[in-house]
Amino acid sequence: MDALKQLQELVIVGRRKEVTELTQQLINEGTKPDRILYDGLLPGMSVVGERFEKGEYFIPEMLLAARSLNAGLDLLRPLLTDADMRPTGKVVLGTVKGDIHDIGKNLVAVMMQGAGFHVIDAGVDVPPERFVELIREHEPDIVGLSALLTTTMPSMEDTIEVFKSENVRDKVKVLIGGAPVTQEYANRIGADGFGRNATVAAQVAVKLVGA
């Protein structure tokens, strides 16, 4: 098995230490950083996403794979920056005000990175005004809003309304998701997209920046 294929397999099974070692070995051997990323790390994470969609993988397996992917990305980031590689787009992600759950948001962040996005993580319990600050500071293409509780879903609508009043709504696409969230709710509050899970959220994000 060639080294890039082996790297894919290591990401799929979540072997963080081995991913770090093999990524470093490939760098030392002079393999181009974009090849390591696009022929090794990302295809592995794509398989993980597909298995999650089919119900063959669950959150623990996703988290192990995510940590492995991030271990490789940590080594590649400075090299990719030096190579002046353009990301797919820029995304601000956060769990809305009143909600402190972050596993879903973190998985979305990983899958977004896997799709080539630069991700700014706003954290949890994020008030609308903080999202506005991050939009003005980072000028993202997309803002992703996460909520795990039915009681915090209204914070998504509140956030979009603040975007309008602060004149930043037309500067970003808004993508929402979380266990209680539906496409119908996304339509009702005027979001641009809905991701029923992390894999779909990344796919929708790619379509939004291509729109």
C-alpha positions in Angstrom: 0.0 0.0 0.0 1.4 3.4 -0.9 1.9 5.9 1.8 -0.9 8.3 0.9 -3.4 5.4 0.8 -2.1 4.2 4.1 -2.6 7.8 5.5 -6.3 7.6 4.3 -6.7 4.3 6.1 -5.2 5.6 9.3 -7.6 8.6 9.3 -10.5 6.3 8.8 -9.7 4.1 11.8 -8.7 7.1 13.9 -5.0 6.4 14.6 -3.8 9.9 15.6 -0.2 9.0 16.6 0.4 7.1 13.3 -1.2 9.9 11.2 1.2 12.4 12.8 4.2 10.1 12.2 3.3 9.3 8.6 2.4 12.9 7.7 5.7 14.0 9.1 7.5 11.3 7.1 5.8 12.3 3.9 6.8 16.0 4.5 10.4 14.9 5.2 10.5 12.9 2.0 9.4 16.0 0.0 5.8 15.1 -0.8 3.9 18.3 -1.7 1.7 19.4 1.2 -1.4 19.7 -1.1 -0.9 16.0 -2.2 -0.7 14.9 1.4 -3.9 16.9 2.1 -6.0 16.1 -1.0 -4.7 12.5 -1.7 -4.3 11.4 1.9 -6.0 13.1 4.8 -9.2 14.5 3.1 -10.2 11.3 1.2 -9.9 9.4 4.5 -12.3 11.9 6.2 -14.7 11.7 3.3 -15.0 7.9 3.8 -15.7 8.6 7.5 -18.4 11.0 6.5 -20.0 8.5 4.2 -20.0 5.8 6.9 -21.5 8.2 9.3 -24.3 9.0 6.8 -25.0 5.3 6.3 -25.1 4.6 10.1 -21.9 2.5 10.0 -20.0 5.0 12.1 -21.2 6.9 15.1 -20.0 10.0 17.0 -17.1 8.2 18.9 -15.7 7.0 15.6 -16.2 10.4 14.0 -14.4 12.1 16.9 -11.4 9.7 16.7 -11.1 10.3 12.9 -11.5 14.0 13.5 -8.6 14.1 16.0 -6.5 12.1 13.5 -7.3 14.5 10.7 -6.5 17.5 12.9 -3.1 16.0 13.9 -2.1 15.9 10.2 -3.6 19.3 9.5 -1.5 20.8 12.3 1.6 19.8 10.5 0.4 20.9 7.1 -1.1 24.3 7.9 2.2 26.3 7.9 3.3 24.6 4.7 0.0 25.2 3.0 0.1 28.8 4.0 3.6 29.1 2.5 2.4 27.5 -0.7 -0.4 30.2 -0.8 -3.2 27.6 -1.2 -6.6 29.3 -1.3 -9.2 27.7 1.0 -12.7 26.8 -0.4 -14.1 29.6 1.8 -14.2 31.0 5.3 -16.7 29.9 7.9 -17.6 31.2 11.4 -19.2 28.4 13.5 -20.8 28.7 16.9 -23.5 27.3 19.2 -26.1 29.9 19.8 -26.9 31.9 22.9 -28.2 29.7 25.8 -26.8 26.4 24.4 -23.5 25.0 25.6 -23.4 21.8 23.5 -20.4 21.6 21.2 -19.9 18.0 19.9 -22.1 18.6 16.8 -20.4 22.0 16.1 -17.0 20.4 16.5 -17.8 17.7 14.1 -19.1 20.2 11.6 -15.8 22.2 12.0 -13.9 19.1 11.1 -16.0 18.2 8.1 -15.7 21.9 6.9 -12.0 21.7 7.2 -12.1 18.4 5.3 -13.9 20.3 2.6 -11.2 22.9 2.5 -12.7 25.7 4.5 -10.9 27.9 6.9 -12.9 27.7 10.1 -13.2 30.3 12.9 -14.7 28.6 16.0 -16.8 31.1 18.0 -17.4 28.5 20.8 -20.7 28.0 22.6 -23.4 30.2 24.1 -22.6 32.8 21.5 -24.8 36.0 21.6 -25.8 37.5 18.2 -23.6 40.5 18.8 -20.5 38.3 19.1 -21.3 36.7 15.7 -21.6 40.3 14.3 -18.2 41.2 15.6 -16.7 38.0 14.0 -18.3 38.8 10.7 -16.8 42.3 10.7 -13.4 41.0 11.8 -13.1 37.9 9.6 -15.4 38.6 6.7 -16.5 35.0 6.4 -18.5 33.5 3.5 -20.7 31.5 5.8 -21.9 31.7 9.4 -22.9 28.3 10.9 -25.4 28.4 13.8 -25.8 25.2 15.9 -28.4 24.4 18.6 -29.0 21.1 20.3 -32.0 22.2 22.4 -35.5 23.0 21.2 -35.5 25.8 23.8 -32.5 27.5 22.2 -33.7 27.3 18.6 -35.3 30.8 18.8 -31.8 32.1 19.3 -31.1 31.2 15.7 -33.9 33.5 14.5 -32.8 36.2 17.0 -29.3 36.0 15.6 -30.5 36.4 12.0 -32.6 39.4 13.0 -29.6 41.1 14.6 -27.6 40.4 11.4 -30.3 42.4 9.6 -30.4 45.3 12.0 -26.6 45.5 12.0 -26.5 45.4 8.2 -24.4 42.3 7.9 -27.0 39.8 6.7 -26.3 40.4 3.1 -22.6 39.8 3.6 -22.9 36.1 4.7 -24.7 32.9 4.0 -26.4 31.5 7.1 -26.2 27.7 7.6 -28.1 26.2 10.6 -28.1 22.7 12.1 -28.6 20.6 15.3 -30.7 17.8 16.5 -34.1 19.6 16.7 -33.5 21.7 13.6 -35.4 21.0 10.3 -35.4 22.3 6.8 -38.8 23.8 7.4 -37.4 25.8 10.4 -34.5 27.0 8.3 -36.9 28.2 5.6 -39.1 29.9 8.2 -36.4 32.0 9.8 -34.7 32.9 6.5 -31.5 30.8 6.8 -29.7 30.0 3.5 -29.1 26.4 4.3 -29.6 23.4 6.7 -27.3 20.6 7.5 -29.0 17.6 9.2 -25.5 16.3 10.2 -21.9 17.3 9.9 -21.3 15.6 6.5 -24.3 17.2 4.9 -23.5 20.6 6.5 -20.1 20.6 4.7 -21.7 19.6 1.4 -24.3 22.4 1.7 -21.5 24.9 2.6 -19.6 24.0 -0.6 -22.8 24.6 -2.6 -23.4 27.9 -0.8 -20.0 29.4 -1.7 -20.4 28.2 -5.2 -23.8 29.9 -5.5 
